[in-house]
Amino acid sequence: MTDFKNKVAVITGGNSGIGYATANQLIKQGAQVIITGRRKDAIQKAALELNAIGFIADQSNVKDIVQLASEIAKQYRKIDLLLINAGITKFSPIEFAEETMFDEVMNVNFKGAYFTLSKFIPLLNENASVVLLSSTSASISPPNASEYAASKAALNAVMKIAAVELASQKVRVNAVSPGPVATEIMEKIGLKQDLEEQLLSTIPLSRMGKPEEVAKLITFLLSEDASFITGAEYLVDGGQSV
C-alpha cells in the first residue's frame, strides 16, 4: 500500500462519487485531504464522514477558484496531490442545443477545470501529481452528449500540454476517463431501467463500474509508484470504448 503520510491533497467535487472514494483511499493511506464543492451541507457532511477538510467553492466560478487557491496557500502553502474531479453531465441533440446548457457544461467541466489547474500550479510542490477526471465520452462519441464529450476532449488536450509544460518542475499530469459508474450523477440525470439496460449492453463486462474501482487507479497515478507516468489518459470503462 502506498504511503501518503505528510502529503496534502486537494480534490474538487469531493463530496460524492469518485471524488469521495478517492478522498477516502488517500486518507486511509495517511494523506491530509481537502475536498471542495458548491453545496455547503454536502461538503460538511462528507468532510465529517471522511475526516477531511471541507471548502465551499463553485468550480464554474473563476472567482471562487482564485479564492480557494488563495485560502489553501495561506493555510497549507503547498500541496502534493491534485484531483480535478468536479463535473456535470447534460444531454441534448446538437439540433436542439441551447446556449445556457452549453455554457453550464463548459463552465464547470472545461473552463472551471482549466482554471483550477492554472491557479493551483504555483501551489504544487516538486514531484507533485495532478489527475484530471475526464470521460470515455471523449472517445466513443455518444449521441446527445456533444457538449459533455467536447468538454472532456478539450480537457484531455490540456492535460497533455500541461504534462509537457510542468515536466521541468517534476510535476506529473494525467487523466482518468471512466465509463458508466454507479454514482450520484447517474441519479441526477434520471437513469431509468430501460436506459440502464441499453447502457449495459454497450459494456463488454455487462455492469456499471464502482467509484472505488476508479479511485484505485487515480490513487496509483497520484502516488510515487507512477513516477514515470505523465501525459497519459487511462480508460476505466469495462471495455465500452473497445
Contacts in CASP RR format, 6 or more apart in sequence:
PFRMAT RR
TARGET T0000
AUTHOR 0000-0000-0000
METHOD contacts of the structure
MODEL  1
MTDFKNKVAVITGGNSGIGYATANQLIKQGAQVIITGRRKDAIQKAALEL
NAIGFIADQSNVKDIVQLASEIAKQYRKIDLLLINAGITKFSPIEFAEET
MFDEVMNVNFKGAYFTLSKFIPLLNENASVVLLSSTSASISPPNASEYAA
SKAALNAVMKIAAVELASQKVRVNAVSPGPVATEIMEKIGLKQDLEEQLL
STIPLSRMGKPEEVAKLITFLLSEDASFITGAEYLVDGGQSV
1 29 0 8 1.000
2 29 0 8 1.000
2 219 0 8 1.000
2 220 0 8 1.000
2 223 0 8 1.000
2 224 0 8 1.000
2 225 0 8 1.000
3 29 0 8 1.000
3 30 0 8 1.000
4 26 0 8 1.000
4 29 0 8 1.000
4 30 0 8 1.000
4 31 0 8 1.000
4 81 0 8 1.000
4 222 0 8 1.000
4 223 0 8 1.000
5 30 0 8 1.000
5 31 0 8 1.000
7 26 0 8 1.000
7 30 0 8 1.000
7 31 0 8 1.000
7 32 0 8 1.000
7 80 0 8 1.000
7 81 0 8 1.000
8 31 0 8 1.000
8 32 0 8 1.000
8 34 0 8 1.000
8 76 0 8 1.000
8 78 0 8 1.000
8 79 0 8 1.000
8 80 0 8 1.000
8 81 0 8 1.000
9 23 0 8 1.000
9 26 0 8 1.000
9 31 0 8 1.000
9 32 0 8 1.000
9 33 0 8 1.000
9 34 0 8 1.000
9 79 0 8 1.000
9 80 0 8 1.000
9 81 0 8 1.000
9 82 0 8 1.000
9 83 0 8 1.000
9 222 0 8 1.000
10 33 0 8 1.000
10 34 0 8 1.000
10 36 0 8 1.000
10 72 0 8 1.000
10 79 0 8 1.000
10 81 0 8 1.000
10 82 0 8 1.000
10 83 0 8 1.000
10 120 0 8 1.000
11 19 0 8 1.000
11 22 0 8 1.000
11 23 0 8 1.000
11 26 0 8 1.000
11 33 0 8 1.000
11 34 0 8 1.000
11 35 0 8 1.000
11 36 0 8 1.000
11 82 0 8 1.000
11 83 0 8 1.000
11 85 0 8 1.000
12 35 0 8 1.000
12 36 0 8 1.000
12 37 0 8 1.000
12 57 0 8 1.000
12 59 0 8 1.000
12 83 0 8 1.000
12 84 0 8 1.000
12 85 0 8 1.000
12 86 0 8 1.000
12 113 0 8 1.000
12 116 0 8 1.000
13 19 0 8 1.000
13 35 0 8 1.000
13 36 0 8 1.000
13 37 0 8 1.000
13 59 0 8 1.000
13 85 0 8 1.000
13 86 0 8 1.000
13 87 0 8 1.000
14 20 0 8 1.000
14 22 0 8 1.000
14 23 0 8 1.000
14 35 0 8 1.000
14 36 0 8 1.000
14 37 0 8 1.000
14 43 0 8 1.000
14 46 0 8 1.000
14 85 0 8 1.000
14 86 0 8 1.000
15 35 0 8 1.000
15 37 0 8 1.000
15 39 0 8 1.000
15 42 0 8 1.000
15 43 0 8 1.000
15 45 0 8 1.000
15 46 0 8 1.000
15 47 0 8 1.000
16 42 0 8 1.000
16 46 0 8 1.000
16 183 0 8 1.000
16 184 0 8 1.000
17 181 0 8 1.000
17 183 0 8 1.000
17 184 0 8 1.000
17 185 0 8 1.000
17 211 0 8 1.000
18 85 0 8 1.000
18 133 0 8 1.000
18 178 0 8 1.000
18 181 0 8 1.000
18 183 0 8 1.000
18 211 0 8 1.000
18 214 0 8 1.000
18 215 0 8 1.000
18 218 0 8 1.000
19 35 0 8 1.000
19 83 0 8 1.000
19 85 0 8 1.000
19 133 0 8 1.000
19 211 0 8 1.000
19 215 0 8 1.000
20 35 0 8 1.000
20 46 0 8 1.000
20 50 0 8 1.000
20 211 0 8 1.000
21 211 0 8 1.000
21 212 0 8 1.000
21 214 0 8 1.000
21 215 0 8 1.000
22 83 0 8 1.000
22 85 0 8 1.000
22 214 0 8 1.000
22 215 0 8 1.000
22 218 0 8 1.000
22 219 0 8 1.000
23 33 0 8 1.000
23 35 0 8 1.000
23 46 0 8 1.000
23 50 0 8 1.000
23 52 0 8 1.000
24 50 0 8 1.000
24 215 0 8 1.000
25 212 0 8 1.000
25 215 0 8 1.000
25 216 0 8 1.000
25 219 0 8 1.000
26 33 0 8 1.000
26 81 0 8 1.000
26 219 0 8 1.000
26 222 0 8 1.000
27 33 0 8 1.000
27 50 0 8 1.000
27 51 0 8 1.000
27 52 0 8 1.000
29 219 0 8 1.000
31 81 0 8 1.000
32 53 0 8 1.000
33 50 0 8 1.000
33 52 0 8 1.000
33 53 0 8 1.000
34 52 0 8 1.000
34 53 0 8 1.000
34 54 0 8 1.000
34 55 0 8 1.000
34 72 0 8 1.000
34 76 0 8 1.000
34 79 0 8 1.000
35 43 0 8 1.000
35 46 0 8 1.000
35 47 0 8 1.000
35 50 0 8 1.000
35 52 0 8 1.000
35 53 0 8 1.000
35 54 0 8 1.000
35 55 0 8 1.000
36 43 0 8 1.000
36 54 0 8 1.000
36 55 0 8 1.000
36 56 0 8 1.000
36 57 0 8 1.000
36 59 0 8 1.000
36 68 0 8 1.000
36 86 0 8 1.000
37 43 0 8 1.000
37 55 0 8 1.000
37 56 0 8 1.000
37 57 0 8 1.000
37 58 0 8 1.000
37 59 0 8 1.000
37 86 0 8 1.000
38 56 0 8 1.000
38 57 0 8 1.000
38 58 0 8 1.000
38 59 0 8 1.000
38 64 0 8 1.000
40 56 0 8 1.000
43 54 0 8 1.000
43 55 0 8 1.000
43 56 0 8 1.000
44 54 0 8 1.000
46 52 0 8 1.000
46 54 0 8 1.000
47 53 0 8 1.000
47 54 0 8 1.000
55 68 0 8 1.000
55 71 0 8 1.000
55 72 0 8 1.000
57 64 0 8 1.000
57 65 0 8 1.000
57 67 0 8 1.000
57 68 0 8 1.000
58 64 0 8 1.000
59 65 0 8 1.000
59 86 0 8 1.000
59 87 0 8 1.000
59 108 0 8 1.000
59 112 0 8 1.000
59 113 0 8 1.000
59 116 0 8 1.000
60 104 0 8 1.000
60 107 0 8 1.000
60 108 0 8 1.000
60 111 0 8 1.000
60 112 0 8 1.000
62 111 0 8 1.000
62 112 0 8 1.000
62 115 0 8 1.000
65 112 0 8 1.000
65 115 0 8 1.000
65 116 0 8 1.000
65 119 0 8 1.000
66 119 0 8 1.000
68 119 0 8 1.000
69 119 0 8 1.000
69 120 0 8 1.000
69 122 0 8 1.000
69 123 0 8 1.000
72 79 0 8 1.000
72 123 0 8 1.000
73 122 0 8 1.000
73 123 0 8 1.000
76 123 0 8 1.000
77 123 0 8 1.000
78 123 0 8 1.000
78 124 0 8 1.000
78 125 0 8 1.000
79 120 0 8 1.000
79 123 0 8 1.000
79 124 0 8 1.000
79 125 0 8 1.000
79 128 0 8 1.000
80 124 0 8 1.000
80 125 0 8 1.000
80 127 0 8 1.000
80 128 0 8 1.000
80 129 0 8 1.000
81 128 0 8 1.000
81 129 0 8 1.000
81 130 0 8 1.000
81 222 0 8 1.000
82 117 0 8 1.000
82 120 0 8 1.000
82 124 0 8 1.000
82 128 0 8 1.000
82 129 0 8 1.000
82 130 0 8 1.000
82 131 0 8 1.000
83 130 0 8 1.000
83 131 0 8 1.000
83 133 0 8 1.000
83 218 0 8 1.000
83 222 0 8 1.000
84 113 0 8 1.000
84 116 0 8 1.000
84 117 0 8 1.000
84 130 0 8 1.000
84 131 0 8 1.000
84 132 0 8 1.000
84 133 0 8 1.000
85 133 0 8 1.000
86 108 0 8 1.000
86 112 0 8 1.000
86 113 0 8 1.000
87 108 0 8 1.000
87 109 0 8 1.000
87 113 0 8 1.000
87 133 0 8 1.000
88 104 0 8 1.000
88 105 0 8 1.000
88 108 0 8 1.000
88 109 0 8 1.000
88 185 0 8 1.000
89 145 0 8 1.000
89 148 0 8 1.000
89 185 0 8 1.000
89 188 0 8 1.000
89 189 0 8 1.000
90 101 0 8 1.000
90 104 0 8 1.000
90 105 0 8 1.000
90 147 0 8 1.000
90 148 0 8 1.000
90 189 0 8 1.000
91 144 0 8 1.000
91 145 0 8 1.000
91 148 0 8 1.000
91 189 0 8 1.000
92 98 0 8 1.000
92 101 0 8 1.000
92 144 0 8 1.000
92 146 0 8 1.000
92 147 0 8 1.000
93 143 0 8 1.000
93 144 0 8 1.000
94 146 0 8 1.000
97 146 0 8 1.000
97 147 0 8 1.000
101 147 0 8 1.000
102 147 0 8 1.000
105 147 0 8 1.000
105 148 0 8 1.000
105 151 0 8 1.000
106 147 0 8 1.000
106 150 0 8 1.000
106 151 0 8 1.000
109 148 0 8 1.000
109 151 0 8 1.000
109 152 0 8 1.000
109 155 0 8 1.000
110 151 0 8 1.000
110 154 0 8 1.000
110 155 0 8 1.000
113 132 0 8 1.000
113 155 0 8 1.000
113 158 0 8 1.000
114 155 0 8 1.000
114 158 0 8 1.000
117 130 0 8 1.000
117 132 0 8 1.000
117 158 0 8 1.000
117 162 0 8 1.000
117 173 0 8 1.000
121 166 0 8 1.000
121 171 0 8 1.000
124 130 0 8 1.000
124 166 0 8 1.000
124 169 0 8 1.000
124 171 0 8 1.000
126 169 0 8 1.000
126 170 0 8 1.000
126 171 0 8 1.000
127 170 0 8 1.000
127 171 0 8 1.000
127 224 0 8 1.000
127 227 0 8 1.000
128 170 0 8 1.000
128 171 0 8 1.000
128 172 0 8 1.000
129 171 0 8 1.000
129 172 0 8 1.000
129 173 0 8 1.000
129 174 0 8 1.000
129 221 0 8 1.000
129 222 0 8 1.000
129 223 0 8 1.000
129 226 0 8 1.000
130 162 0 8 1.000
130 166 0 8 1.000
130 171 0 8 1.000
130 172 0 8 1.000
130 173 0 8 1.000
130 174 0 8 1.000
131 173 0 8 1.000
131 174 0 8 1.000
131 175 0 8 1.000
131 176 0 8 1.000
131 218 0 8 1.000
131 221 0 8 1.000
131 222 0 8 1.000
132 155 0 8 1.000
132 156 0 8 1.000
132 158 0 8 1.000
132 159 0 8 1.000
132 173 0 8 1.000
132 174 0 8 1.000
132 175 0 8 1.000
132 176 0 8 1.000
133 175 0 8 1.000
133 176 0 8 1.000
133 178 0 8 1.000
133 218 0 8 1.000
134 152 0 8 1.000
134 155 0 8 1.000
134 156 0 8 1.000
134 159 0 8 1.000
134 175 0 8 1.000
134 176 0 8 1.000
134 177 0 8 1.000
134 233 0 8 1.000
135 148 0 8 1.000
135 149 0 8 1.000
135 152 0 8 1.000
135 177 0 8 1.000
135 178 0 8 1.000
135 179 0 8 1.000
136 177 0 8 1.000
136 178 0 8 1.000
136 179 0 8 1.000
136 235 0 8 1.000
136 237 0 8 1.000
136 240 0 8 1.000
136 241 0 8 1.000
137 145 0 8 1.000
137 148 0 8 1.000
137 149 0 8 1.000
137 152 0 8 1.000
137 179 0 8 1.000
138 149 0 8 1.000
138 152 0 8 1.000
138 153 0 8 1.000
138 155 0 8 1.000
138 156 0 8 1.000
138 177 0 8 1.000
139 177 0 8 1.000
139 235 0 8 1.000
139 241 0 8 1.000
140 240 0 8 1.000
140 241 0 8 1.000
141 149 0 8 1.000
142 149 0 8 1.000
152 177 0 8 1.000
155 175 0 8 1.000
156 175 0 8 1.000
156 177 0 8 1.000
156 233 0 8 1.000
159 173 0 8 1.000
159 174 0 8 1.000
159 175 0 8 1.000
159 231 0 8 1.000
159 233 0 8 1.000
160 231 0 8 1.000
162 173 0 8 1.000
163 172 0 8 1.000
163 173 0 8 1.000
163 174 0 8 1.000
163 230 0 8 1.000
163 231 0 8 1.000
164 231 0 8 1.000
166 172 0 8 1.000
166 173 0 8 1.000
167 230 0 8 1.000
172 221 0 8 1.000
172 226 0 8 1.000
172 227 0 8 1.000
172 229 0 8 1.000
172 230 0 8 1.000
172 231 0 8 1.000
173 230 0 8 1.000
173 231 0 8 1.000
174 221 0 8 1.000
174 226 0 8 1.000
174 229 0 8 1.000
174 230 0 8 1.000
174 231 0 8 1.000
174 232 0 8 1.000
174 233 0 8 1.000
174 234 0 8 1.000
175 231 0 8 1.000
175 232 0 8 1.000
175 233 0 8 1.000
175 234 0 8 1.000
176 214 0 8 1.000
176 217 0 8 1.000
176 218 0 8 1.000
176 221 0 8 1.000
176 233 0 8 1.000
176 234 0 8 1.000
176 236 0 8 1.000
177 233 0 8 1.000
177 234 0 8 1.000
177 235 0 8 1.000
177 236 0 8 1.000
177 237 0 8 1.000
178 209 0 8 1.000
178 214 0 8 1.000
178 236 0 8 1.000
178 237 0 8 1.000
179 209 0 8 1.000
179 235 0 8 1.000
179 236 0 8 1.000
179 237 0 8 1.000
179 238 0 8 1.000
179 240 0 8 1.000
179 241 0 8 1.000
180 186 0 8 1.000
180 199 0 8 1.000
180 200 0 8 1.000
180 203 0 8 1.000
180 208 0 8 1.000
180 209 0 8 1.000
180 237 0 8 1.000
180 240 0 8 1.000
181 208 0 8 1.000
181 209 0 8 1.000
181 210 0 8 1.000
181 211 0 8 1.000
181 213 0 8 1.000
181 214 0 8 1.000
182 208 0 8 1.000
182 209 0 8 1.000
182 210 0 8 1.000
182 211 0 8 1.000
183 211 0 8 1.000
186 208 0 8 1.000
191 199 0 8 1.000
196 208 0 8 1.000
199 208 0 8 1.000
200 206 0 8 1.000
200 207 0 8 1.000
200 208 0 8 1.000
202 240 0 8 1.000
203 237 0 8 1.000
203 238 0 8 1.000
203 239 0 8 1.000
203 240 0 8 1.000
204 238 0 8 1.000
204 239 0 8 1.000
204 240 0 8 1.000
204 242 0 8 1.000
205 238 0 8 1.000
205 239 0 8 1.000
207 238 0 8 1.000
209 236 0 8 1.000
209 238 0 8 1.000
213 236 0 8 1.000
214 236 0 8 1.000
217 234 0 8 1.000
217 236 0 8 1.000
220 226 0 8 1.000
221 229 0 8 1.000
221 234 0 8 1.000
235 241 0 8 1.000
END
